[in-house]
Amino acid sequence: MPDTGATLNIPSIGDLDVNDYAEDTPVQYTALASGNFQFTITEYLSSATYITVKERQDSMYAARVEASFVPKQARAISVRLEGDILNCGQPGTANGQTTASLNPINGANHR
């Protein structure tokens, strides 16, 4: 994480406008829509594994096995996160949000 600790700030820029233009007339300028998505990390996951010293000594594939740890750990965490995201809904809600809400983000409704 950057120096912000457990809070991640992701700046966002909205879509730009396109206006009609006639030659020798001033162009129309519009303000840039921007915002900030802020996420605070409150839960942490880990995936860790090892092979024994004996297995490392006895296996001619030990380096290959150890090299597979990181991709397999990343996949395990991704599967867990995906499951957590898809299972976050409760009765009367859609993905953990009240269905009656317009889900406003940066002043724009997203539902």
DSSP file (Angstrom, degrees, kcal/mol; ACC not computed):
  #  RESIDUE AA STRUCTURE BP1 BP2  ACC     N-H-->O    O-->H-N    N-H-->O    O-->H-N    TCO  KAPPA ALPHA  PHI   PSI    X-CA   Y-CA   Z-CA
    1    1 A M              0   0    0      0, 0.0     4,-0.1     0, 0.0     5,-0.1   0.000 360.0 360.0 360.0 148.4    0.0    0.0    0.0
    2    2 A P    >   -     0   0    0      0, 0.0     3,-1.3     0, 0.0     5,-0.1   0.044 360.0 -71.1 -64.7-171.2    1.2    3.6   -0.5
    3    3 A D  T 3  S+     0   0    0      1,-0.3     3,-0.1     3,-0.1     0, 0.0   0.494 118.3  86.6 -65.1  -2.4    1.9    5.8    2.4
    4    4 A T  T >  S-     0   0    0      1,-0.3     3,-0.9     3,-0.2     2,-0.5   0.429  86.8-142.4 -81.2   3.3   -1.9    6.0    3.2
    5    5 A G  T <  S-     0   0    0     -3,-1.3    -1,-0.3     1,-0.2     0, 0.0  -0.608  71.5  -6.9  77.2-123.5   -1.7    2.9    5.3
    6    6 A A  T 3  S+     0   0    0     -2,-0.5    35,-3.3    -3,-0.1     2,-0.5   0.311 116.1  91.1 -93.3   8.4   -4.8    0.7    4.9
    7    7 A T  E <   -A   40   0A   0     -3,-0.9     2,-0.5    33,-0.2    33,-0.2  -0.914  58.2-162.4-109.5 127.9   -6.7    3.2    2.7
    8    8 A L  E     -A   39   0A   0     31,-3.7    31,-2.9    -2,-0.5     2,-0.5  -0.935   1.8-162.0-110.7 125.6   -6.4    3.1   -1.0
    9    9 A N  E     -A   38   0A   0     -2,-0.5    29,-0.2    29,-0.2    -5,-0.0  -0.931   5.7-173.9-108.7 125.2   -7.5    6.2   -3.1
   10   10 A I  E     -A   37   0A   0     27,-3.1    27,-2.8    -2,-0.5     2,-0.1  -0.942  16.4-144.3-119.9 108.7   -8.1    5.7   -6.8
   11   11 A P  E     -A   36   0A   0      0, 0.0     2,-0.4     0, 0.0    25,-0.3  -0.417  17.3-159.6 -69.9 147.7   -8.8    8.9   -8.7
   12   12 A S  E     -A   35   0A   0     23,-2.3    23,-2.2    -2,-0.1     2,-0.4  -0.965  10.4-154.9-130.6 147.6  -11.3    8.6  -11.5
   13   13 A I  E     -A   34   0A   0     -2,-0.4    21,-0.2    21,-0.2     3,-0.1  -0.983  19.2-136.4-121.5 130.8  -12.0   10.7  -14.6
   14   14 A G        -     0   0    0     19,-3.6     2,-0.1    -2,-0.4    21,-0.0  -0.082  37.3 -72.5 -76.2 179.3  -15.5   10.8  -16.2
   15   15 A D        -     0   0    0      1,-0.1    18,-0.3    17,-0.1     2,-0.3  -0.412  50.3-121.3 -71.3 149.7  -16.3   10.6  -19.8
   16   16 A L        -     0   0    0     -2,-0.1     2,-0.2    -3,-0.1    -1,-0.1  -0.640  22.1-117.4 -93.9 152.1  -15.6   13.7  -21.9
   17   17 A D        -     0   0    0     -2,-0.3     2,-0.4    13,-0.1    13,-0.1  -0.541  16.7-152.9 -85.4 152.0  -18.2   15.6  -23.9
   18   18 A V        -     0   0    0     -2,-0.2     2,-0.3     0, 0.0     0, 0.0  -0.997  17.0-173.0-123.4 128.4  -18.2   16.0  -27.7
   19   19 A N        -     0   0    0     -2,-0.4     2,-0.1     9,-0.1     9,-0.0  -0.873  29.1-103.1-121.5 153.1  -19.9   19.1  -29.1
   20   20 A D        -     0   0    0     -2,-0.3     2,-0.4     7,-0.0     8,-0.2  -0.420  39.6-161.2 -68.0 150.1  -20.7   20.2  -32.6
   21   21 A Y        -     0   0    0     -2,-0.1     2,-0.4     6,-0.1     6,-0.1  -0.999  12.3-159.1-139.8 136.9  -18.4   22.9  -34.0
   22   22 A A    >   -     0   0    0     -2,-0.4     3,-1.3     4,-0.2    -2,-0.0  -0.935  38.9 -95.7-114.2 141.6  -18.7   25.3  -36.9
   23   23 A E  T 3  S+     0   0    0     -2,-0.4    -1,-0.0     1,-0.2     0, 0.0  -0.202 106.4  16.2 -57.1 142.4  -15.6   26.9  -38.4
   24   24 A D  T 3  S+     0   0    0      1,-0.2    -1,-0.2    -3,-0.0    -3,-0.0   0.705 102.7 108.8  65.6  24.0  -14.5   30.3  -37.1
   25   25 A T  S <  S-     0   0    0     -3,-1.3    -1,-0.2     0, 0.0     2,-0.0  -0.927  78.4 -95.1-122.6 153.7  -16.7   30.0  -34.0
   26   26 A P        -     0   0    0      0, 0.0    -4,-0.2     0, 0.0     2,-0.1  -0.360  39.2-120.1 -66.8 144.3  -15.5   29.5  -30.4
   27   27 A V        -     0   0    0     -6,-0.1     2,-0.6     1,-0.1    -6,-0.1  -0.489  25.8-114.8 -78.6 156.1  -15.4   25.9  -29.2
   28   28 A Q        -     0   0    0     -8,-0.2     2,-0.4    -2,-0.1    -9,-0.1  -0.833  27.0-154.2 -96.2 123.2  -17.4   25.0  -26.1
   29   29 A Y        -     0   0    0     -2,-0.6     2,-0.4     0, 0.0     0, 0.0  -0.791   9.5-168.0 -97.0 138.4  -15.4   24.0  -23.1
   30   30 A T        -     0   0    0     -2,-0.4   -13,-0.1   -13,-0.1     2,-0.1  -0.946  27.9-102.9-124.9 148.7  -16.9   21.7  -20.4
   31   31 A A        -     0   0    0     -2,-0.4     2,-0.5     1,-0.1     0, 0.0  -0.361  37.0-112.6 -68.2 146.2  -15.6   20.9  -17.0
   32   32 A L        -     0   0    0    -16,-0.1     2,-0.5    -2,-0.1    -1,-0.1  -0.693  26.3-135.1 -80.9 124.0  -13.9   17.6  -16.5
   33   33 A A        +     0   0    0     -2,-0.5   -19,-3.6   -18,-0.3     2,-0.3  -0.679  37.0 164.6 -79.3 127.5  -15.9   15.3  -14.2
   34   34 A S  E     +A   13   0A   0     -2,-0.5     2,-0.3   -21,-0.2   -21,-0.2  -0.930  10.2 164.5-140.5 165.3  -13.6   13.7  -11.7
   35   35 A G  E     -A   12   0A   0    -23,-2.2   -23,-2.3    -2,-0.3     2,-0.4  -0.894  28.6-114.7-161.3-171.7  -14.0   11.8   -8.4
   36   36 A N  E     -A   11   0A   0     -2,-0.3     2,-0.6   -25,-0.3    70,-0.1  -0.969  10.7-153.0-145.2 123.9  -12.2    9.5   -6.0
   37   37 A F  E     -A   10   0A   0    -27,-2.8   -27,-3.1    -2,-0.4     2,-0.5  -0.875  19.2-164.8 -94.4 124.8  -12.9    5.9   -5.1
   38   38 A Q  E     -A    9   0A   0     -2,-0.6     2,-0.4   -29,-0.2   -29,-0.2  -0.951   8.0-177.0-117.4 126.0  -11.7    5.3   -1.5
   39   39 A F  E     -A    8   0A   0    -31,-2.9   -31,-3.7    -2,-0.5     2,-0.5  -0.973  10.5-158.9-121.8 132.8  -11.3    1.8   -0.2
   40   40 A T  E     -A    7   0A   0     -2,-0.4     2,-0.6   -33,-0.2   -33,-0.2  -0.957  17.5-136.8-111.8 124.1  -10.2    0.9    3.3
   41   41 A I        +     0   0    0    -35,-3.3     3,-0.1    -2,-0.5   -35,-0.0  -0.684  37.6 155.2 -83.7 121.0   -8.8   -2.6    3.8
   42   42 A T        +     0   0    0     -2,-0.6     2,-0.4     1,-0.2    -1,-0.2   0.481  60.0  53.5-120.9 -11.1  -10.2   -4.2    6.9
   43   43 A E        -     0   0    0      2,-0.0     2,-0.4     0, 0.0    -1,-0.2  -0.974  64.3-162.2-129.6 143.6   -9.8   -7.9    6.1
   44   44 A Y        -     0   0    0     -2,-0.4     2,-0.3    -3,-0.1    -3,-0.0  -0.942   0.5-162.3-127.4 146.3   -6.7   -9.7    5.0
   45   45 A L        -     0   0    0     -2,-0.4     2,-0.3     2,-0.0    32,-0.0  -0.867   6.2-172.5-121.4 157.2   -6.1  -13.1    3.3
   46   46 A S        -     0   0    0     -2,-0.3     2,-0.3     2,-0.0    -2,-0.0  -0.989  13.3-167.4-145.2 156.6   -3.1  -15.3    2.9
   47   47 A S        +     0   0    0     -2,-0.3     2,-0.4     2,-0.0    26,-0.1  -0.929  22.8 164.4-141.9 117.4   -2.1  -18.4    1.1
   48   48 A A        +     0   0    0     -2,-0.3     2,-0.3    25,-0.0    -2,-0.0  -0.986   3.9 162.2-138.8 144.8    1.1  -20.1    2.2
   49   49 A T        -     0   0    0     -2,-0.4     2,-0.3     2,-0.0    -2,-0.0  -0.933   9.8-170.6-151.2 171.4    2.6  -23.5    1.6
   50   50 A Y        -     0   0    0     -2,-0.3     2,-0.4    19,-0.0    -2,-0.0  -0.976  18.5-132.0-156.8 165.3    5.9  -25.3    1.8
   51   51 A I        -     0   0    0     -2,-0.3    -2,-0.0    11,-0.0     5,-0.0  -0.952  37.9-105.6-119.9 150.2    7.7  -28.6    0.9
   52   52 A T     >  -     0   0    0     -2,-0.4     4,-2.3     1,-0.1     5,-0.2  -0.239  24.2-115.2 -71.0 161.0    9.8  -30.4    3.5
   53   53 A V  H  > S+     0   0    0      1,-0.2     4,-2.3     2,-0.2     5,-0.2   0.905 118.5  52.2 -61.5 -41.4   13.6  -30.4    3.3
   54   54 A K  H  > S+     0   0    0      1,-0.2     4,-2.5     2,-0.2    -1,-0.2   0.921 109.3  48.5 -62.1 -43.7   13.5  -34.1    2.7
   55   55 A E  H  > S+     0   0    0      1,-0.2     4,-1.8     2,-0.2    -1,-0.2   0.896 111.0  51.1 -63.3 -39.5   11.0  -33.7   -0.2
   56   56 A R  H  < S+     0   0    0     -4,-2.3     6,-0.3     1,-0.2    -1,-0.2   0.894 114.0  44.4 -64.0 -39.4   13.2  -30.9   -1.7
   57   57 A Q  H  < S+     0   0    0     -4,-2.3    -2,-0.2     1,-0.2    -1,-0.2   0.864 118.5  42.5 -72.7 -36.4   16.3  -33.2   -1.5
   58   58 A D  H  < S+     0   0    0     -4,-2.5     2,-0.5    -5,-0.2    -2,-0.2   0.675 100.4  78.9 -86.8 -18.3   14.6  -36.3   -2.8
   59   59 A S    ><  -     0   0    0     -4,-1.8     3,-1.0    -5,-0.2     4,-0.2  -0.788  56.3-161.9-100.6 128.6   12.6  -34.7   -5.7
   60   60 A M  T 3  S+     0   0    0     -2,-0.5     3,-0.2     1,-0.2     4,-0.1   0.571  96.6  55.9 -78.6  -6.6   14.2  -33.8   -8.9
   61   61 A Y  T 3> S+     0   0    0      1,-0.1     4,-2.7     2,-0.1    -1,-0.2   0.188  71.1 113.1-105.4  14.8   11.2  -31.5   -9.5
   62   62 A A  H <> S+     0   0    0     -3,-1.0     4,-2.9    -6,-0.3     5,-0.2   0.904  77.8  48.2 -57.3 -45.7   11.5  -29.5   -6.3
   63   63 A A  H  > S+     0   0    0      1,-0.2     4,-2.1     2,-0.2    -1,-0.2   0.892 112.8  49.1 -63.2 -38.3   12.4  -26.3   -8.1
   64   64 A R  H  > S+     0   0    0      2,-0.2     4,-1.0     1,-0.2    -2,-0.2   0.903 111.9  48.7 -66.7 -41.5    9.5  -26.7  -10.5
   65   65 A V  H >< S+     0   0    0     -4,-2.7     3,-0.7     1,-0.2     4,-0.4   0.942 112.7  47.3 -63.0 -47.9    7.1  -27.4   -7.5
   66   66 A E  H >< S+     0   0    0     -4,-2.9     3,-1.3     1,-0.3     4,-0.5   0.866 107.4  56.9 -63.7 -36.0    8.4  -24.3   -5.7
   67   67 A A  H 3< S+     0   0    0     -4,-2.1    -1,-0.3     1,-0.3     3,-0.2   0.758 101.9  57.5 -65.9 -23.6    8.0  -22.2   -8.8
   68   68 A S  T <X S+     0   0    0     -4,-1.0     4,-1.9    -3,-0.7    -1,-0.3   0.595  85.7  83.9 -82.6 -10.0    4.3  -23.2   -9.0
   69   69 A F  H <> S+     0   0    0     -3,-1.3     4,-2.9    -4,-0.4     5,-0.2   0.947  87.5  48.1 -59.4 -52.8    3.6  -21.8   -5.5
   70   70 A V  H  > S+     0   0    0     -4,-0.5     4,-2.6     1,-0.2     5,-0.2   0.925 113.7  44.5 -62.0 -49.1    3.1  -18.1   -6.4
   71   71 A P  H  > S+     0   0    0      0, 0.0     4,-2.2     0, 0.0    -1,-0.2   0.904 116.3  48.0 -62.0 -37.5    0.7  -18.7   -9.3
   72   72 A K  H  X S+     0   0    0     -4,-1.9     4,-2.3     2,-0.2    -2,-0.2   0.881 112.1  49.2 -69.3 -36.5   -1.3  -21.3   -7.3
   73   73 A Q  H  X S+     0   0    0     -4,-2.9     4,-2.4    -5,-0.2     5,-0.2   0.913 110.8  49.9 -67.4 -42.0   -1.5  -19.0   -4.3
   74   74 A A  H  X S+     0   0    0     -4,-2.6     4,-2.3    -5,-0.2    -2,-0.2   0.911 112.1  48.5 -61.5 -41.8   -2.7  -16.1   -6.4
   75   75 A R  H  X S+     0   0    0     -4,-2.2     4,-2.5    -5,-0.2    -2,-0.2   0.911 109.7  51.9 -64.8 -42.7   -5.3  -18.3   -8.0
   76   76 A A  H  X S+     0   0    0     -4,-2.3     4,-2.0     1,-0.2    -2,-0.2   0.913 112.1  45.7 -61.3 -43.4   -6.5  -19.6   -4.5
   77   77 A I  H  X S+     0   0    0     -4,-2.4     4,-2.7     2,-0.2    -1,-0.2   0.905 111.9  52.0 -66.6 -40.8   -6.9  -16.0   -3.3
   78   78 A S  H  X S+     0   0    0     -4,-2.3     4,-2.6     2,-0.2    -2,-0.2   0.910 109.2  49.5 -61.5 -42.8   -8.7  -15.0   -6.5
   79   79 A V  H  X S+     0   0    0     -4,-2.5     4,-2.2     2,-0.2    -1,-0.2   0.916 112.2  48.5 -62.6 -43.1  -11.2  -17.9   -6.1
   80   80 A R  H  X S+     0   0    0     -4,-2.0     4,-2.6    -5,-0.2    -2,-0.2   0.935 112.5  47.7 -63.0 -46.6  -11.8  -17.0   -2.5
   81   81 A L  H  X S+     0   0    0     -4,-2.7     4,-2.7     1,-0.2    -2,-0.2   0.917 111.1  50.7 -61.6 -44.0  -12.4  -13.3   -3.3
   82   82 A E  H  X S+     0   0    0     -4,-2.6     4,-2.5     1,-0.2    -1,-0.2   0.921 111.7  47.9 -60.4 -43.8  -14.7  -14.1   -6.2
   83   83 A G  H  X S+     0   0    0     -4,-2.2     4,-1.6     2,-0.2    -1,-0.2   0.908 111.6  50.0 -62.7 -42.4  -16.7  -16.4   -3.9
   84   84 A D  H  < S+     0   0    0     -4,-2.6    -2,-0.2     2,-0.2    -1,-0.2   0.910 112.2  48.0 -62.6 -41.9  -16.9  -13.7   -1.2
   85   85 A I  H >< S+     0   0    0     -4,-2.7     3,-1.1     1,-0.2    -2,-0.2   0.922 113.8  45.7 -66.0 -44.0  -18.0  -11.1   -3.7
   86   86 A L  H 3< S+     0   0    0     -4,-2.5     3,-0.4     1,-0.2    -1,-0.2   0.745 114.5  49.0 -72.6 -22.4  -20.7  -13.3   -5.2
   87   87 A N  T 3< S+     0   0    0     -4,-1.6    -1,-0.2    -5,-0.2    -2,-0.2   0.256  81.1  97.2 -99.3  12.4  -22.0  -14.5   -1.8
   88   88 A C    <   +     0   0    0     -3,-1.1    -1,-0.2    -4,-0.2    -2,-0.1   0.600  57.4 105.4 -81.0  -8.6  -22.3  -11.0   -0.2
   89   89 A G        -     0   0    0     -3,-0.4     5,-0.1     6,-0.2     3,-0.0  -0.421  50.7-164.2 -73.8 145.9  -26.0  -10.6   -0.9
   90   90 A Q    >   -     0   0    0     -2,-0.1     3,-2.1     7,-0.1     6,-0.2  -0.802  43.3 -69.6-118.1 163.2  -28.6  -11.0    1.9
   91   91 A P  T 3  S+     0   0    0      0, 0.0     3,-0.1     0, 0.0    -1,-0.1  -0.320 124.8  19.9 -54.3 132.1  -32.3  -11.5    1.6
   92   92 A G  T 3  S+     0   0    0      1,-0.3     7,-0.9     6,-0.0     2,-0.3   0.502 112.9  90.4  85.3   5.1  -33.9   -8.3    0.2
   93   93 A T  E <   -B   98   0B   0     -3,-2.1     2,-0.6     5,-0.2    -1,-0.3  -0.890  68.0-136.7-129.2 161.6  -30.6   -7.0   -1.1
   94   94 A A  E >  S-B   97   0B   0      3,-3.0     3,-1.6    -2,-0.3    -6,-0.0  -0.965  89.7 -22.9-117.9 112.5  -28.7   -7.2   -4.4
   95   95 A N  T 3  S-     0   0    0     -2,-0.6    -6,-0.2     1,-0.3    -1,-0.1   0.877 127.9 -50.5  53.1  41.7  -25.0   -7.9   -3.8
   96   96 A G  T 3  S+     0   0    0      1,-0.2     2,-0.4    -6,-0.2    -1,-0.3   0.507 118.5 106.9  80.5   3.6  -25.2   -6.5   -0.3
   97   97 A Q  E <  S-B   94   0B   0     -3,-1.6    -3,-3.0    -7,-0.1     2,-0.3  -0.888  79.8-102.1-115.7 147.6  -26.9   -3.2   -1.4
   98   98 A T  E >   -B   93   0B   0     -2,-0.4     3,-1.6    -5,-0.2    -5,-0.2  -0.491  25.5-140.0 -66.5 128.7  -30.5   -2.3   -0.8
   99   99 A T  T 3  S+     0   0    0     -7,-0.9    -1,-0.2     1,-0.3    -6,-0.1   0.740  99.8  62.0 -65.6 -22.2  -32.4   -2.8   -4.0
  100  100 A A  T 3  S+     0   0    0      2,-0.0    -1,-0.3     3,-0.0     2,-0.2   0.665  86.2  96.0 -76.6 -15.2  -34.4    0.4   -3.4
  101  101 A S  S <  S-     0   0    0     -3,-1.6    -4,-0.0     1,-0.1     0, 0.0  -0.489  70.8-144.2 -77.1 144.0  -31.2    2.5   -3.5
  102  102 A L        -     0   0    0     -2,-0.2     8,-1.5     8,-0.0     9,-0.8   0.459  37.1-129.1 -82.6  -1.1  -30.1    4.2   -6.8
  103  103 A N        -     0   0    0      6,-0.2     7,-0.8    -5,-0.2     2,-0.2   0.948  28.5-156.2  54.5  58.6  -26.5    3.4   -5.8
  104  104 A P  E     -C  109   0C   0      0, 0.0     2,-0.4     0, 0.0     5,-0.2  -0.470  15.9-178.7 -70.5 132.3  -25.2    6.9   -6.3
  105  105 A I  E >  S-C  108   0C   0      3,-2.8     3,-2.0    -2,-0.2   -68,-0.1  -0.991  72.4 -15.1-131.4 123.1  -21.4    7.2   -7.0
  106  106 A N  T 3  S-     0   0    0     -2,-0.4    -1,-0.1     1,-0.3     3,-0.1   0.856 129.9 -52.9  50.8  39.7  -19.9   10.6   -7.4
  107  107 A G  T 3  S+     0   0    0      1,-0.2     2,-0.4     0, 0.0    -1,-0.3   0.443 118.0 106.3  82.4  -0.6  -23.3   12.1   -7.9
  108  108 A A  E <  S-C  105   0C   0     -3,-2.0    -3,-2.8    -5,-0.1     2,-0.3  -0.937  70.5-122.2-116.0 136.2  -24.4    9.7  -10.7
  109  109 A N  E     -C  104   0C   0     -2,-0.4    -6,-0.2    -5,-0.2    -7,-0.0  -0.547  21.8-173.0 -75.0 135.7  -26.9    6.9  -10.2
  110  110 A H              0   0    0     -8,-1.5    -7,-0.2    -7,-0.8    -1,-0.1   0.028 360.0 360.0-118.9  25.1  -25.6    3.4  -11.0
  111  111 A R              0   0    0     -9,-0.8    -8,-0.1     0, 0.0    -1,-0.1   0.293 360.0 360.0-139.5 360.0  -28.7    1.3  -10.7
